[in-house]
Amino acid sequence: MSVVGIDLGFLNCYIGVARSGGIETIANEYSDRCTPACISLGSKTRAIGNAAKSQIVTNVKNTLHGFKKLHGRAFEDPYIQAERAKLPYELQKMPNGSVGVKVS
């Protein structure tokens, strides 16, 4: 029997498997053991990880990164209001008062 652990970090994500022989960090499709915490949404495509990170320059408004700091905060939180000016994507107030991201 194996146990899987996922580390959703601010910049990178890791997946580890604990087996009887120890803990192994799983490599992604690029043979890299860390995957960037990045999502890119296109008109007909979506990308995650390394593929999304490569689209930051060409699809800046629809590529999300650094979003972990938004989780669990209210839209009116002073921290969120200060961060809004620094982010290339648009934040939006959700009906329950939390933070959402507007993409096309």
MODELLER restraints for C-alpha pairs under 7 A, 6 or more apart:
rsr = mdl.restraints
at = mdl.atoms
rsr.add(forms.Gaussian(group=physical.xy_distance, feature=features.Distance(at['CA:2:A'], at['CA:17:A']), mean=6.54, stdev=0.5))
rsr.add(forms.Gaussian(group=physical.xy_distance, feature=features.Distance(at['CA:2:A'], at['CA:18:A']), mean=5.72, stdev=0.5))
rsr.add(forms.Gaussian(group=physical.xy_distance, feature=features.Distance(at['CA:2:A'], at['CA:19:A']), mean=5.02, stdev=0.5))
rsr.add(forms.Gaussian(group=physical.xy_distance, feature=features.Distance(at['CA:3:A'], at['CA:17:A']), mean=5.62, stdev=0.5))
rsr.add(forms.Gaussian(group=physical.xy_distance, feature=features.Distance(at['CA:3:A'], at['CA:18:A']), mean=5.12, stdev=0.5))
rsr.add(forms.Gaussian(group=physical.xy_distance, feature=features.Distance(at['CA:3:A'], at['CA:19:A']), mean=6.82, stdev=0.5))
rsr.add(forms.Gaussian(group=physical.xy_distance, feature=features.Distance(at['CA:4:A'], at['CA:16:A']), mean=5.73, stdev=0.5))
rsr.add(forms.Gaussian(group=physical.xy_distance, feature=features.Distance(at['CA:4:A'], at['CA:17:A']), mean=4.54, stdev=0.5))
rsr.add(forms.Gaussian(group=physical.xy_distance, feature=features.Distance(at['CA:4:A'], at['CA:18:A']), mean=6.38, stdev=0.5))
rsr.add(forms.Gaussian(group=physical.xy_distance, feature=features.Distance(at['CA:5:A'], at['CA:15:A']), mean=5.77, stdev=0.5))
rsr.add(forms.Gaussian(group=physical.xy_distance, feature=features.Distance(at['CA:5:A'], at['CA:16:A']), mean=5.13, stdev=0.5))
rsr.add(forms.Gaussian(group=physical.xy_distance, feature=features.Distance(at['CA:5:A'], at['CA:17:A']), mean=6.30, stdev=0.5))
rsr.add(forms.Gaussian(group=physical.xy_distance, feature=features.Distance(at['CA:6:A'], at['CA:14:A']), mean=5.86, stdev=0.5))
rsr.add(forms.Gaussian(group=physical.xy_distance, feature=features.Distance(at['CA:6:A'], at['CA:15:A']), mean=4.61, stdev=0.5))
rsr.add(forms.Gaussian(group=physical.xy_distance, feature=features.Distance(at['CA:6:A'], at['CA:16:A']), mean=6.42, stdev=0.5))
rsr.add(forms.Gaussian(group=physical.xy_distance, feature=features.Distance(at['CA:7:A'], at['CA:13:A']), mean=5.44, stdev=0.5))
rsr.add(forms.Gaussian(group=physical.xy_distance, feature=features.Distance(at['CA:7:A'], at['CA:14:A']), mean=5.08, stdev=0.5))
rsr.add(forms.Gaussian(group=physical.xy_distance, feature=features.Distance(at['CA:7:A'], at['CA:15:A']), mean=6.35, stdev=0.5))
rsr.add(forms.Gaussian(group=physical.xy_distance, feature=features.Distance(at['CA:8:A'], at['CA:14:A']), mean=6.84, stdev=0.5))
rsr.add(forms.Gaussian(group=physical.xy_distance, feature=features.Distance(at['CA:10:A'], at['CA:37:A']), mean=6.84, stdev=0.5))
rsr.add(forms.Gaussian(group=physical.xy_distance, feature=features.Distance(at['CA:10:A'], at['CA:66:A']), mean=6.03, stdev=0.5))
rsr.add(forms.Gaussian(group=physical.xy_distance, feature=features.Distance(at['CA:10:A'], at['CA:68:A']), mean=5.79, stdev=0.5))
rsr.add(forms.Gaussian(group=physical.xy_distance, feature=features.Distance(at['CA:11:A'], at['CA:36:A']), mean=5.90, stdev=0.5))
rsr.add(forms.Gaussian(group=physical.xy_distance, feature=features.Distance(at['CA:11:A'], at['CA:37:A']), mean=5.34, stdev=0.5))
rsr.add(forms.Gaussian(group=physical.xy_distance, feature=features.Distance(at['CA:11:A'], at['CA:66:A']), mean=6.52, stdev=0.5))
rsr.add(forms.Gaussian(group=physical.xy_distance, feature=features.Distance(at['CA:12:A'], at['CA:34:A']), mean=6.01, stdev=0.5))
rsr.add(forms.Gaussian(group=physical.xy_distance, feature=features.Distance(at['CA:12:A'], at['CA:35:A']), mean=5.35, stdev=0.5))
rsr.add(forms.Gaussian(group=physical.xy_distance, feature=features.Distance(at['CA:12:A'], at['CA:36:A']), mean=4.27, stdev=0.5))
rsr.add(forms.Gaussian(group=physical.xy_distance, feature=features.Distance(at['CA:12:A'], at['CA:37:A']), mean=4.85, stdev=0.5))
rsr.add(forms.Gaussian(group=physical.xy_distance, feature=features.Distance(at['CA:13:A'], at['CA:34:A']), mean=5.75, stdev=0.5))
rsr.add(forms.Gaussian(group=physical.xy_distance, feature=features.Distance(at['CA:13:A'], at['CA:35:A']), mean=5.13, stdev=0.5))
rsr.add(forms.Gaussian(group=physical.xy_distance, feature=features.Distance(at['CA:13:A'], at['CA:36:A']), mean=6.16, stdev=0.5))
rsr.add(forms.Gaussian(group=physical.xy_distance, feature=features.Distance(at['CA:13:A'], at['CA:37:A']), mean=5.96, stdev=0.5))
rsr.add(forms.Gaussian(group=physical.xy_distance, feature=features.Distance(at['CA:14:A'], at['CA:25:A']), mean=6.99, stdev=0.5))
rsr.add(forms.Gaussian(group=physical.xy_distance, feature=features.Distance(at['CA:14:A'], at['CA:33:A']), mean=6.71, stdev=0.5))
rsr.add(forms.Gaussian(group=physical.xy_distance, feature=features.Distance(at['CA:14:A'], at['CA:34:A']), mean=5.24, stdev=0.5))
rsr.add(forms.Gaussian(group=physical.xy_distance, feature=features.Distance(at['CA:14:A'], at['CA:35:A']), mean=6.49, stdev=0.5))
rsr.add(forms.Gaussian(group=physical.xy_distance, feature=features.Distance(at['CA:15:A'], at['CA:25:A']), mean=5.79, stdev=0.5))
rsr.add(forms.Gaussian(group=physical.xy_distance, feature=features.Distance(at['CA:15:A'], at['CA:26:A']), mean=5.62, stdev=0.5))
rsr.add(forms.Gaussian(group=physical.xy_distance, feature=features.Distance(at['CA:16:A'], at['CA:23:A']), mean=6.54, stdev=0.5))
rsr.add(forms.Gaussian(group=physical.xy_distance, feature=features.Distance(at['CA:16:A'], at['CA:24:A']), mean=5.47, stdev=0.5))
rsr.add(forms.Gaussian(group=physical.xy_distance, feature=features.Distance(at['CA:16:A'], at['CA:25:A']), mean=4.25, stdev=0.5))
rsr.add(forms.Gaussian(group=physical.xy_distance, feature=features.Distance(at['CA:16:A'], at['CA:26:A']), mean=5.75, stdev=0.5))
rsr.add(forms.Gaussian(group=physical.xy_distance, feature=features.Distance(at['CA:17:A'], at['CA:23:A']), mean=5.58, stdev=0.5))
rsr.add(forms.Gaussian(group=physical.xy_distance, feature=features.Distance(at['CA:17:A'], at['CA:24:A']), mean=5.26, stdev=0.5))
rsr.add(forms.Gaussian(group=physical.xy_distance, feature=features.Distance(at['CA:17:A'], at['CA:25:A']), mean=6.41, stdev=0.5))
rsr.add(forms.Gaussian(group=physical.xy_distance, feature=features.Distance(at['CA:18:A'], at['CA:24:A']), mean=6.45, stdev=0.5))
rsr.add(forms.Gaussian(group=physical.xy_distance, feature=features.Distance(at['CA:25:A'], at['CA:33:A']), mean=6.29, stdev=0.5))
rsr.add(forms.Gaussian(group=physical.xy_distance, feature=features.Distance(at['CA:26:A'], at['CA:33:A']), mean=5.88, stdev=0.5))
rsr.add(forms.Gaussian(group=physical.xy_distance, feature=features.Distance(at['CA:27:A'], at['CA:33:A']), mean=4.21, stdev=0.5))
rsr.add(forms.Gaussian(group=physical.xy_distance, feature=features.Distance(at['CA:28:A'], at['CA:35:A']), mean=6.93, stdev=0.5))
rsr.add(forms.Gaussian(group=physical.xy_distance, feature=features.Distance(at['CA:35:A'], at['CA:49:A']), mean=5.24, stdev=0.5))
rsr.add(forms.Gaussian(group=physical.xy_distance, feature=features.Distance(at['CA:35:A'], at['CA:50:A']), mean=6.49, stdev=0.5))
rsr.add(forms.Gaussian(group=physical.xy_distance, feature=features.Distance(at['CA:36:A'], at['CA:49:A']), mean=4.64, stdev=0.5))
rsr.add(forms.Gaussian(group=physical.xy_distance, feature=features.Distance(at['CA:36:A'], at['CA:50:A']), mean=5.95, stdev=0.5))
rsr.add(forms.Gaussian(group=physical.xy_distance, feature=features.Distance(at['CA:36:A'], at['CA:53:A']), mean=6.98, stdev=0.5))
rsr.add(forms.Gaussian(group=physical.xy_distance, feature=features.Distance(at['CA:37:A'], at['CA:49:A']), mean=5.87, stdev=0.5))
rsr.add(forms.Gaussian(group=physical.xy_distance, feature=features.Distance(at['CA:37:A'], at['CA:65:A']), mean=6.25, stdev=0.5))
rsr.add(forms.Gaussian(group=physical.xy_distance, feature=features.Distance(at['CA:38:A'], at['CA:48:A']), mean=5.70, stdev=0.5))
rsr.add(forms.Gaussian(group=physical.xy_distance, feature=features.Distance(at['CA:38:A'], at['CA:49:A']), mean=5.24, stdev=0.5))
rsr.add(forms.Gaussian(group=physical.xy_distance, feature=features.Distance(at['CA:38:A'], at['CA:52:A']), mean=5.80, stdev=0.5))
rsr.add(forms.Gaussian(group=physical.xy_distance, feature=features.Distance(at['CA:38:A'], at['CA:53:A']), mean=5.95, stdev=0.5))
rsr.add(forms.Gaussian(group=physical.xy_distance, feature=features.Distance(at['CA:38:A'], at['CA:64:A']), mean=5.64, stdev=0.5))
rsr.add(forms.Gaussian(group=physical.xy_distance, feature=features.Distance(at['CA:38:A'], at['CA:65:A']), mean=4.72, stdev=0.5))
rsr.add(forms.Gaussian(group=physical.xy_distance, feature=features.Distance(at['CA:39:A'], at['CA:47:A']), mean=5.80, stdev=0.5))
rsr.add(forms.Gaussian(group=physical.xy_distance, feature=features.Distance(at['CA:39:A'], at['CA:48:A']), mean=4.57, stdev=0.5))
rsr.add(forms.Gaussian(group=physical.xy_distance, feature=features.Distance(at['CA:39:A'], at['CA:49:A']), mean=6.62, stdev=0.5))
rsr.add(forms.Gaussian(group=physical.xy_distance, feature=features.Distance(at['CA:39:A'], at['CA:52:A']), mean=5.35, stdev=0.5))
rsr.add(forms.Gaussian(group=physical.xy_distance, feature=features.Distance(at['CA:39:A'], at['CA:63:A']), mean=5.60, stdev=0.5))
rsr.add(forms.Gaussian(group=physical.xy_distance, feature=features.Distance(at['CA:39:A'], at['CA:64:A']), mean=5.15, stdev=0.5))
rsr.add(forms.Gaussian(group=physical.xy_distance, feature=features.Distance(at['CA:39:A'], at['CA:65:A']), mean=6.75, stdev=0.5))
rsr.add(forms.Gaussian(group=physical.xy_distance, feature=features.Distance(at['CA:40:A'], at['CA:46:A']), mean=5.56, stdev=0.5))
rsr.add(forms.Gaussian(group=physical.xy_distance, feature=features.Distance(at['CA:40:A'], at['CA:47:A']), mean=5.06, stdev=0.5))
rsr.add(forms.Gaussian(group=physical.xy_distance, feature=features.Distance(at['CA:40:A'], at['CA:48:A']), mean=6.33, stdev=0.5))
rsr.add(forms.Gaussian(group=physical.xy_distance, feature=features.Distance(at['CA:40:A'], at['CA:52:A']), mean=4.82, stdev=0.5))
rsr.add(forms.Gaussian(group=physical.xy_distance, feature=features.Distance(at['CA:40:A'], at['CA:55:A']), mean=6.86, stdev=0.5))
rsr.add(forms.Gaussian(group=physical.xy_distance, feature=features.Distance(at['CA:40:A'], at['CA:62:A']), mean=5.84, stdev=0.5))
rsr.add(forms.Gaussian(group=physical.xy_distance, feature=features.Distance(at['CA:40:A'], at['CA:63:A']), mean=4.06, stdev=0.5))
rsr.add(forms.Gaussian(group=physical.xy_distance, feature=features.Distance(at['CA:40:A'], at['CA:64:A']), mean=6.20, stdev=0.5))
rsr.add(forms.Gaussian(group=physical.xy_distance, feature=features.Distance(at['CA:41:A'], at['CA:47:A']), mean=6.51, stdev=0.5))
rsr.add(forms.Gaussian(group=physical.xy_distance, feature=features.Distance(at['CA:41:A'], at['CA:62:A']), mean=5.51, stdev=0.5))
rsr.add(forms.Gaussian(group=physical.xy_distance, feature=features.Distance(at['CA:41:A'], at['CA:63:A']), mean=6.27, stdev=0.5))
rsr.add(forms.Gaussian(group=physical.xy_distance, feature=features.Distance(at['CA:52:A'], at['CA:63:A']), mean=6.90, stdev=0.5))
rsr.add(forms.Gaussian(group=physical.xy_distance, feature=features.Distance(at['CA:56:A'], at['CA:63:A']), mean=5.78, stdev=0.5))
rsr.add(forms.Gaussian(group=physical.xy_distance, feature=features.Distance(at['CA:60:A'], at['CA:88:A']), mean=6.48, stdev=0.5))
rsr.add(forms.Gaussian(group=physical.xy_distance, feature=features.Distance(at['CA:61:A'], at['CA:88:A']), mean=5.86, stdev=0.5))
rsr.add(forms.Gaussian(group=physical.xy_distance, feature=features.Distance(at['CA:61:A'], at['CA:89:A']), mean=4.78, stdev=0.5))
rsr.add(forms.Gaussian(group=physical.xy_distance, feature=features.Distance(at['CA:62:A'], at['CA:89:A']), mean=6.60, stdev=0.5))
rsr.add(forms.Gaussian(group=physical.xy_distance, feature=features.Distance(at['CA:62:A'], at['CA:103:A']), mean=5.33, stdev=0.5))
rsr.add(forms.Gaussian(group=physical.xy_distance, feature=features.Distance(at['CA:62:A'], at['CA:104:A']), mean=6.75, stdev=0.5))
rsr.add(forms.Gaussian(group=physical.xy_distance, feature=features.Distance(at['CA:70:A'], at['CA:99:A']), mean=6.78, stdev=0.5))
rsr.add(forms.Gaussian(group=physical.xy_distance, feature=features.Distance(at['CA:73:A'], at['CA:98:A']), mean=6.19, stdev=0.5))
rsr.add(forms.Gaussian(group=physical.xy_distance, feature=features.Distance(at['CA:73:A'], at['CA:99:A']), mean=6.76, stdev=0.5))
rsr.add(forms.Gaussian(group=physical.xy_distance, feature=features.Distance(at['CA:74:A'], at['CA:97:A']), mean=5.72, stdev=0.5))
rsr.add(forms.Gaussian(group=physical.xy_distance, feature=features.Distance(at['CA:74:A'], at['CA:98:A']), mean=4.42, stdev=0.5))
rsr.add(forms.Gaussian(group=physical.xy_distance, feature=features.Distance(at['CA:74:A'], at['CA:99:A']), mean=6.03, stdev=0.5))
rsr.add(forms.Gaussian(group=physical.xy_distance, feature=features.Distance(at['CA:75:A'], at['CA:93:A']), mean=5.61, stdev=0.5))
rsr.add(forms.Gaussian(group=physical.xy_distance, feature=features.Distance(at['CA:75:A'], at['CA:97:A']), mean=5.90, stdev=0.5))
rsr.add(forms.Gaussian(group=physical.xy_distance, feature=features.Distance(at['CA:75:A'], at['CA:98:A']), mean=5.10, stdev=0.5))
rsr.add(forms.Gaussian(group=physical.xy_distance, feature=features.Distance(at['CA:75:A'], at['CA:99:A']), mean=4.83, stdev=0.5))
rsr.add(forms.Gaussian(group=physical.xy_distance, feature=features.Distance(at['CA:84:A'], at['CA:91:A']), mean=6.65, stdev=0.5))
rsr.add(forms.Gaussian(group=physical.xy_distance, feature=features.Distance(at['CA:90:A'], at['CA:101:A']), mean=5.85, stdev=0.5))
rsr.add(forms.Gaussian(group=physical.xy_distance, feature=features.Distance(at['CA:90:A'], at['CA:102:A']), mean=5.42, stdev=0.5))
rsr.add(forms.Gaussian(group=physical.xy_distance, feature=features.Distance(at['CA:91:A'], at['CA:99:A']), mean=6.65, stdev=0.5))
rsr.add(forms.Gaussian(group=physical.xy_distance, feature=features.Distance(at['CA:91:A'], at['CA:100:A']), mean=5.65, stdev=0.5))
rsr.add(forms.Gaussian(group=physical.xy_distance, feature=features.Distance(at['CA:91:A'], at['CA:101:A']), mean=4.55, stdev=0.5))
rsr.add(forms.Gaussian(group=physical.xy_distance, feature=features.Distance(at['CA:91:A'], at['CA:102:A']), mean=5.97, stdev=0.5))
rsr.add(forms.Gaussian(group=physical.xy_distance, feature=features.Distance(at['CA:92:A'], at['CA:99:A']), mean=6.00, stdev=0.5))
rsr.add(forms.Gaussian(group=physical.xy_distance, feature=features.Distance(at['CA:92:A'], at['CA:100:A']), mean=4.93, stdev=0.5))
rsr.add(forms.Gaussian(group=physical.xy_distance, feature=features.Distance(at['CA:92:A'], at['CA:101:A']), mean=5.68, stdev=0.5))
rsr.add(forms.Gaussian(group=physical.xy_distance, feature=features.Distance(at['CA:92:A'], at['CA:102:A']), mean=6.24, stdev=0.5))
rsr.add(forms.Gaussian(group=physical.xy_distance, feature=features.Distance(at['CA:93:A'], at['CA:99:A']), mean=5.26, stdev=0.5))
rsr.add(forms.Gaussian(group=physical.xy_distance, feature=features.Distance(at['CA:93:A'], at['CA:100:A']), mean=5.94, stdev=0.5))
rsr.add(forms.Gaussian(group=physical.xy_distance, feature=features.Distance(at['CA:94:A'], at['CA:100:A']), mean=5.82, stdev=0.5))
